[in-house]
Amino acid sequence: DDDLMLPAFVDLDHLHSYFLTNDGIQQAKAVMTILCNYHPDIIYCPLLYPMSCLFLHYMEPEACFNCLQAMLSSTRPYYFTQTKVKTEASKFVLRDLAKKYAKQAYVLMVRSSKTVESVFVTWLWWIFRDLPFQYLVRIIDSFLLEGYKVLYRVALAIMILFAKESNRHGSRNSPVHNISAAISRFCKNMSVDPKRLIKVAFGIRGFNRKEIEKLQEKNEAYLKSLPARDIVPRVVSSPSMGNISIARSFNGPRLRQHVASAILTPEMLQTIWQWIPVRFSLMRPKMLFSSDEHGTAIRTLYNRTEHAAQTILAIKTTRNEIIGAFCSTSWDTRHEKNKPHTSFFGTGETFVFTLYPETHKYPWTGLLGYPPEHTADLFMAGDEHMLVIGSGNGEAIYLDTMMNRCSTTHCNTFDNEPLCSETDFSCQVVEVFGFVE
């Protein structure tokens, strides 16, 4: 997916991928794209991309997306600044904290720079760019537990250790030439092990979240009082990032690659992509069965699709109506459930839908707060003679053994209207799609 451009909230000067392969980098870009679609309100969040790259060392893209999604929504603890003002304010917060908790280091920085604030401009990158990877992993363990406060602790620890190192090599508190570059070099060649760095960071006493919040509010107010200026970083297109921009107004997962279909237009498939569970939006569809190619025997449909954990069923009737379902469980499950007789299986993620002439999704009624007596959990059933999706006083979709005597009615599982204009229908084309990385 080299045509994916990174969203505007990513800092293009800090695309730290931590030794990921090109495939891993593409996965990180995909995670950013989906997050942008879900969070069009994020203006500037420079840590999201590096964090996704770090997570991808330890988890699949879907889990990485879910973790970042949860972190973006969390307020206790707080993980990410999401605007340029909040991010810029953080350097002033660290300056104020340093005055109180790292006095010797602060004095050294004042003496070594024309404006002490300039030293703190890159403070996040001391951690996310300069420290060796094994240090960063240890820091993020604590960050996940306690949030942004940990980054301030680590930055203060770096300052304290840097000041001690400088004093060993020169007269006490004597100015350091090009102190920003010196701190960067110090982090890259950290003289203490990760355990010691963490110990210094958490050895700072009297450090609390309420104080940080007050300093953040104060410094944000200061920045907002300054003359208006361009605070959103410019997004630059490059061959490696592609040249496709992402619409800020779009809210929902965007399908990254279309698949040839005799039933679904790209717009229809995009609609389905907005309905399916979030974890699948990082994947792409793959056609597993087409009645045009593989025939209309229900047994063939099962044989070609039962290995897939989840599937999308699309049906075009002889009246050109288009209906279907998202099936949350493998059709292979029928073998273990159909003993001694045909039984239902599946989960509440299953839903049925219509796409033409009308577009409508019918989710499980259990998700809509229906009282138990007015719902059912009869999601999927099948044997060598038929396939059923949704039951309880009717069946949302029923396909017979050759897909030519089929039906759709209201059912309690989805509380759906009949999906076609007439209850009985014949299939013109049936397709089943799976999900692949």
N, C-alpha and C positions, 0 to 999 in steps of 0.2 A: 504494500500500500504506500508506495513512494509518493503518491499524489496527495497524501494527507498533509495539510499545513497545520502547524501548531497554532493553537488559539492565541488570541491577543493577550491573555493574562500570563502567558509564559514569558519569562525573561530570556530573550535570545542570547544574551551575553553569558548566561549561566546554564547551559545545557549539559549538566554533569550526569553522565550515564553510568559511571562506576563499572567499567569493563564489560558492559552488556555487549552481546553480539549485535549485528545489524538487525537480526530478527527480533531481538529483545528491544532494541530502540524503536522499531516499528510498532511493537506492542505498547510501549510507553506512549507513543504518539496517538495510538488508537484510544488508549485510556483517557488521554487529555481531551481528545475530540468528543468522546461520550460525556465526560464531565462538563465540558463547555455547553453541550446541548441540554444537560440537566440543570446547569447553574449559569444561565445567561447573565445573572447579576454580578458574577465575579469579574472585577475590573483588572486586578493585578495580584497574582499569587505566585511569587517566584519560587517558592519551595515545593509546589505541587509536582513539577516535572522531576526534580532530583529525588523526591520522596518516592514517586512511582518507580523510578529506575532502581532504587534500593529495594523496594518491596518485591520487584520482579525477580530478584535473586532468590527469594524465599517462597514465592507463591505464584499461582497461575494468574493470568490477566483479570479473570472474573473476580477472584478474591482481592486482588489489588484494587480494582475499581470499587468493590464494596467497602473495603477499609477506608479508602480516601473519601468516599461518599459519606460514611459515618463520621469521619473526622471533620469534614467541612460543616456538618450539621451540628457538631458538638459545641456547647458553650462552657461546659464544666467537665473536663478541662477544655481550654481553648487552644487550638492547634495552629491555625493559619491566619495571617493577615490577608485580606482579600481586596484591599484597595491600595493605591499608591500612597495616599496620605497616611494610612495606618502603618504601612511598611516604612515610610520615611520617618514617622514619629518614633519608631522603635530605636533608631540610632540615638535620638535624644534621651529616650528612656534609659538606654544603656549608659549614656554619659552621666545621667543623674544618679544611677545606681553605683557607677564607678566612684563618684565623689564620696559616697558613703561607705561602700563595701570593699573598695580596692584603691584606697587613697594614694598609696605610694605609686602605683601604676598610673593613676590619673595624673599625678604631678609630673611624672615622666612624659606622658603624652602631651600635656600642656607645654612643657619646655621644648618638646621636639617637633611641634607643628605650629603653623601660623594660626590655624583655627582648629581647636581640639575636635570639633564635630566632624571634620574631614577624615579623621582617623577611624571614626565609627561607621562611615558610609558602607564599608564592605564587611561589617562585623559578622553577618550571617555566613559569608563565604569563607571566613576563617574556619568555620565548622564544616560547611557542606562542600567546599572546594579544596581547602588546604590540608585539613587533617587526613591522615591515612585512613583507608577504608575500615580497618578493624576498630579504630577509635570511633568512627561515625556509627558503626553498628551498635556499639555499647551505649553511645549517647542516645540513639533512637529508642533503645529499650526503655530508658528512663523517660524519654519524651512521650512515648505512647501512654505511659502511666500518669504523667503529671502535666503534660502539655507544654506550652510556649515558655513557661517559667524556666524550664530546664535549659533552654537555649541561652537565656540570660546568665544562668549559673555557670554554664560552660564557658561563655564568653568572658565572664569575670575571672574564672579560673585561668584561662589563657593569659589574660592581662597580668594577673598576679605572678604566674610562673615566668612570663616574659620579662617582667620588671626584675625579678630575682636573677634571671640569667643575664640581663643587661648589666646589673650591678656587679656581677662577678667578673665581667669583662671590661669594665670601665669605672670611672669615678661615680660615686653614688648620685643617682638622679641626673647625671650629665646627659645632654640631649643626644638622641639617636638619629643618625642621618636617615632620611626617607623612612620614617617609622612605620608607615603602612606596609611597605614592602618587607620591612624587617619582621613585622608580626607574621606576615604571610610565610616567610621563610622559616620562622620559628615553628609555626604549626606543621609545615611540611616535614620538618626534621625534629618533631617533638622529642624532647630529651627525657620525658617521663613516660611510663607505660600507661595504657588506658585506665587501669585500676587507680593509679595515682591521680590522674587528671580528674576522674569522677569523684575521688575522695576530696580533693581540693574544692571542687564545685559544690559538693553537698556539705562541706565543712563551713560554708559561709552562713553565719547565724543571723537570726532576726529578719530573714528574707521571706516575704509573704506575697500572696497573689493580690491582696487588696492594695498594697503599696504600688505594685506594678500597674494595676488598673487606674489608679489615681494619676500616676505619672503619664500613662498613655493618654488619658483624657486631656490632661494639661497640655501636652505637647501636640496633640491633634488640634486643639483649639488654637495654639500658637501658629501652626502651619496654615490653618484655614484663614487666619487673620492677615496672612501675607498677600501681596498682589496676585491676582489670578495668573496661572502659568500652566503650561502643558505638563501634566503629571502622569499621563498615560504613555508608556513606552511605545514607540513606533514598531509595528510589525513588519518585518522585512521578509520578502519572498526570496527563496534561493532554490537552486536545483535540487538540493537534498530535501527541502521541505515541501517542494511542490508550489503550485500557484493557485490552489483552490481555496477561496476564503470560506469561512464558516459563518452562517447567518446568526447574528446575535439573538434574533427574535424567535428562532426555532427552539422549542422546548420539548425534548423527548429524544430517544435514541435514534440515530440516523444510520440507516443501512449503508455499509461501506462498499458493498459490491453486489450488483444485481446478478440474477441467474436467469437463464432462458426458460420461459414458461409459455405453454399454450393457453394458460388460464389467466395468470396474474400479470398485470402491467407493473412497471416499476413503482407507480404511485400506489397500487394496491398492496404490493409487498412492503412498501414503506409504512403503510397504515398498519399492517400486521406487526411490523417491527416495533411500532409504538405501543402495541398491546401486550406483547410477550413479556415475561419476567425480565427484569433489568440485566440479570447475569448473562443472558443470551445475546444482548445487544452488541457485545464485543465479537461475536462470531459471525459467520456468513452462512447463508443457506446452501444446501447441496441437494439436488434432485435425486431421490432414491427410487422413485417409481413413477412411471407415466403410462396410463392406459393406451396412449397412442403408440408407445414403443413396446410395452410389455404385455399388452392384452388386458382383458377386463375380469379375469378370474381373481376372486378375493384371496384365494390361496397364494397366488403370485405376489399380490400386494404384501401379504404377511411375510413371505419368504424374503422379499427385498428390503423390508423396512424394520423387521423385528429386532435387528441388532442395535438400532438407534435408541438412545435413552429418551429423547423427546422428539416429536415430529409435528409438522404442520400438514394437515389434510386440506386440499383444495379441490372443489367439485364445480364443474360447469355443467349445467343441466341441458337437456335438449331444447329448453326454452331460453337458453342463454343466461339464465340466472347463475350467480356465482356465490357459493356458500362454503363453509369449511369449519375447521376446528384446530385448536392447539391442544395436542395430546401430551400430557405431562409425564407419562410413564411409557416404558417400552412395551410394544405389542407382544413381545416375547413372554411377558408376565402372564398372558392368558394360559400358558401351558401349566403353570403351577396353581393358578386359581381355578381352572376348569375341572377340578377333581372334587367330587364325582360328577358335577354338572357345571354348566356355564355360569360364571360368576363375574361380578363387576370388580374393577380395580381402578387405580389412578389416584390423583390428588386434586386438591382445590385450586391448583393453578390451571387446570383444564378449563377451556372455554370454547364456545361456538360463536360463529359470526356470519354475517352476510356482507357482501361487497358490491353486488350489483343485482337489481337496480338501486338498492339502498345500502348504506354502510352502517352496520350496527354490531356491537360486541355484547354478548350475553355471558357475564362471568358467573361463577358458582354463587348461588344464593346465600351460601354460608358466609361469604365475604361481605354481604350487604346487610347483615344484621337481621335476616329473617328469623322468626321464631322456629325452633326445631321441627314443629309439626307441619310447617309450610315449606320445608326444604327437603333435600335428599342428597346423598353423596354417591350416586350411581353414575360414575364418570365414563368408564370405558368397559366394553365387553366385546368378545369376538370368538368365533370358532370357524371351522372350515366352510360353514354355510352362510355366515353373515358377520357384519361389523356394526356395532352400536356405540354411539357417543351421546350420553345424557339420557337418563330414564327417570321413571317415577310418574305414573299416569300418562305415559306417552314417551316417545323417543325423539330427541332433537334431530339426530341423523341415524338412519337405518340404511345400510347397503346390503343387498342380497348377494348371492354367490357369484352372479355375473354382472352385477351393478346395473341391471336394467329394470328391476322392479324395486325401487327404493322409495323411502317416505320420510317425511319430517312433520312432527307435531309438537305441541307444547309439552314440556316436561318439568317436573318439580326441581330437578337439579339445577337448571339454569333459568327457570321461569321465563322461557323464551316464547315468542310468537313462532308459528311455523316459519321455517327459514325460506320457503319458496311460496309462490303465489297459490300453488295447489299442493295438497298434502302428498300426493303420489307424484313421483318424477322418475325419469331415466337419466343416466349420466351420459353426457357427450364426451367429457374428458375428466379423468381423475388423476391428480398428482399428489405425491407425498414428498416432503422436504425434510431433511435432517439438518443438524447444525455441526459445522466444523470450525476449527481455529482459523 
